[in-house]
């Protein structure tokens, strides 16, 4: 994004000189935009996300050796406040949960957040990472209720299970875990995320192969480095299926030969469509049928069995839980985490002054 920066003192204050070149997308936007307020906000996020140790207020943006902007970032809010009423409070905002049998229940937004976030509590997640997740799912609830007037209990983005159901799983840690999740919800009260004034979807995965993926249908999903993920204990998984078992799982009869063709790829790494013998499967169908962790797959064929090696866990879109957790361990707050994995979004907050 930038090739160097300098922090100089003119005798009165520190000034950040941020050097970019016109080949970078961000640089091009700097050169043609006249919205200094938005540029100041994006520049402040840029400084935070790239760990530039600058505490001053004045920034010179230099493109190909020319100062194109002088910005004052002193009054740029981390969170943009918008007017609201008490109805948006987690305890007052009611959501409809739709189950697969088409039955519905009505719960408060707080109950929904407690339930959906509990599903991510199978390993120790730092509080700032949990806050980021809380904001993403609060945004999801606002979006789904606005568009459909219900949230699916089991969706592409997560599964809602009432937090009371975790009493047996967590046993003596139930009260402690409950409080931990509740604090993350309460400390981000009324916060949500938008892109071009629209609520975003909570794209989340557990770990990736070193960077997140782009999806042209969702322009707020950008390629972001997440090298921490390569050290995730769940990064690589290996499974072996004998052909009899594989045939049973896929509904295919294997003879001596197996015909295998990859028909479509996404992002040059994900398998999106594959043909095995005379049957075609989507990548998501393979994941479900074989219980795989991702679509970055290596197939190793043996005489009697197939070995499948997957890298990463999830769809590699949006926020990486493992990467976000590593950022939190290094003192990044939830605002920085969200801006890192969703660089062009705005973090909003309904006013607390009713």
N, C-alpha and C positions, 0 to 999 in steps of 0.2 A: 504494500500500500504506500509506504514512503521509503525513500532510500537513505535518508539521514535526518537528524534534527539537532538543533543546538539550543541550549538555554544560556542566554546572555543577560548580564545586568547592566543597565544604562546609568547606574548611580542612584537610581530611585526605586527600581523594581526589576524583577526577573521577567524576561520576555522569551517566549518560545518561538523559534524559527523552525517551521515544519516544511521540509523539502519534499516535493512530489514531482512526478513527471506526467505529461499529458497522455501517456499510454494507459494510465490507471483510470478506472471508471470514476472513482471518487474525485480525482483531479479534474476530470472533464466537467463534472457537476459543479465544482468550485468555480471553474472558469466562466460558466454561463449563467449561474444563478445570481439573482439580485436579492434573494431573501436572506438577509444577514441574520435574522433571528433563528431561522432553521439551520443555517450554516454553523452558527455558534453552538447550537445544540448538538449537531452531528460532529463538530470538531471536538467538543468536550467528550462525547462518547468515544470518539476515535482515540483521544489521549488516554482515556481510562482503559479501553479495551486492549491497547498496545503497551500498557504498563509504562507509560512515560512519566517519570517522576517530576511532575511540574505542578507547583501549587500557586503560580501566579495567575494573572487575569488576561494579559494581552498576548495574542498569538498572531504572528505573521505567516501567512500561507504563501509559499513560494513555489511556483510551477515553472520548470525550465529556466531557473535563475531570475524570474520576474515576480515581484511581490504582487499577487493578484487580489489579496484581501488582508485587511487588518481587522481582527475581531476582538471583542471584549467578552470573555466567557464568565464574568463574575456573577451575572444575574441569570444564568441559564439553570432552570430547575431540572433536577434529576427525574422528577415525576410531575406531569402536567395535571393540574387540578381542573375538574369540570363540575358544573352544578349538578346537584341531585337532590333526592329526598330520602327519608328514612327507609323507604321501601327497598332500597338497594343494599341495606345492611345484611350481612350473612344470616343473621337470626330472623330477619323479616322477609327476605326474598324467598319465595316458594318455587320449587321446581318439581316438574312431573317426571317420574322415572318410568320408562316403558320397558317391560320385560318381553322375552321372546314369545311368550304365549299371548301377547297383546294386552296383558293386564297392566294397570298403572298404580303407582303409589305417589303420594305427595309428601315431600320432605322439605325442610329448610335448606337453603344453600349451604349453611354450615354443616348440617348432617351429610349432605352430598359430598362436600369436600373432605370431611373426616373419613368417609367410606372409600372414596376413590383414591385418596392419598395413602391410605393404609395398605393398599396393594403394592406400594413401592417401598415398603418398610422391611424388606427381607434382608437388607444389609445396612450397615450404619451410614446414614446420609447426614451430611452437615446441615445445620439449621439454615444457612443461607441458600443452599441448594433446594431444600424443602420449601423455602419461601418462594423461590422461582417457580416450582411446580404448583404451589398453591395459586399463584397468580394466573398461570396458564390454564388451570382447570376452572378457576372462577370466570375467566374470559370465555371458556368453552360453554359454561352454564349460561352466561348472558347471551351468547350467540345462538345456542340451540333453542333456548326459550323464546328468543326473539323471532327465530325463523320457523320453528316447528311446534313450539309450545310443549316440548318434551325432550328428554335426554334418554338415549338408549342405555339400558343397564350394562349391556355388553356391546362395546363398539370397537372400532379400529384403534381408538385412542386409549382405552382402558376399561376396566370392569368395576362397576359399583357393587360393593358388598357392605351392608351396614356394619359400622365399626364394632358393634356388640358381638358380631360373629367371630371376632378375633380374640375373644376372651380365652377360649380354650387353647388357641395357637400360642398366644403371648403369655398365658398363665400369669405368673407373678409380676411380669413386666407390663401387664396391660395398662395399669394406671399411669405408669411412667411414659409409655409410648403414646398413650392418649394425650397426655399433657404436652408432650413434645410436638405432636402434629397440631394440636389446638393452638399452641403458641405461634407456630409458623403461619397459621391462618389468621390469627388475631393481629399479628404484627405486620400483615400486608392488607389490612382491612380496606375494602372498597377499591383495591388496585386491580387493573386489568391492562391488556395489551391490544393495541390497534395498529393496523397498517393502512394508510390512506383512508383513515376514519372508519375502517371496518374492523370488527373483532377478528382475531386470527384463530386458527385451529392449533391445538396443543400437540404439535409434532414432537415426539419424544422417543428416544431409543436408549438402550443401556450402554452400548459401546460400539465404536465403528473402527474402520481400518486406518485411522489417522486423520480423516477429514469427513465433514458432513457432505451430503449430496444435495444437488440442486433439483428442483422440480418446477418445470416451466408453468405448471398450472397454479403454483403458489409462489408469486414473485418475492415474498419475504423469506423464502428458504434459499439461503446462500451457501456457497462452499466456504467452510471455515475450518482451519486447522484444529485438530483435536488429538495431538500426538500422545497425550496421556493415555488414551484408550488402548494403545498398543501394549501397555503393561497391565491391562485388566485381566484378572485371573480367568475370566470367562471369554477371553478374546477368541481362542481357538477351541473348537469342539470336534471330536472325531467319532463317527458312528459306523458300525459295520452291520450290514444286512445280508444274510444269505438269500439266494435268489428265490427260494420258496417263500420266505417271510416277505421279501420285497414284492413278490407277485400278489400275495394276499393283501398287503397294505394298499397297493396301487390298483388292484383289480385286473391284473394282467397275468396271462399264462406264459411262462418262459419255457422255451425249448433249449437246445444246445447253444443257440446264438441269441445275442441281445443286440437290438438295433437302437442306437441312441443318437439323437440329433438335437443340438441347441438351436432353436429357431429365432429367438429374439433375446437381446441383451439391453440392459439399461445402464447408463453411466459407464459403459465398457466393462463392467464387473458383475453386475447383478443379472442373474438369469430370470427373464420374465416369461419365457415360454420354451418348453422342451417337449420333444416327441420321443417316447420310449416304446419300441416296437410300433404298433399302429395306433397308439393312444397319445393324445396331446394333453399336456398339463400346463397350467399357468404356474408361475413361481410361487404365488400364494397358496395354491393347491398343494404343491410339494411340501411347503412349510407345514401345513396343517396335517397332511397325511403321514409325513415322516417325522413330525415334531422337530423341525430344524430351527436353529436360532437366527439364521439370516439367509439371504439369497446370494451371498458371495460364496460360491460352492466349488469345490474341487472334487471330481469323481475319479476314483481309482478302481478299475475293473479287475477282478480276480477270476480264477476258474470257477469258484463256487460262491463268491460273495462280492458285494459292492461296498467299498469304503467311501464315505462321504465326509469331507472336511469342510467345515464352515468357519468363516472369520467374522468377528463382530457379533452383535446381538441386537436385532431390530432392523428398522428400515433405513438407518443412517440419516434420517431427516430431522432437522431442527435441533433440539437440545439433547446432548449426550449426558446422561445421568452420571456416568463415571467421570467424564471430563469436567462437568459442572462441579462435581464433588471435589475434584482435585483443585479447581479454581477456588472453591470455598476454603479449602485447607490452606491456601496461600493468601488468605485474607481478602478475597474478592467478595463484595456484597451481592445480594440478589439482583440489584439493578445492573451491575457490571456483567453478571452472568447472563442475564436476558439479552442485554445489548451485544454481548459477544456472539451468542449463537443465533440471534435475530438482529443483525446489524442495523436494519432500516426501520424498525418498529418504534412506536412511541409507547412509553409506559404512562398510563393515565391513572387518575384516582378521582372517584366521585367525592365531592366535598363532604367534609365531616361537620360543616356548619349548616345545620338544618334550620 
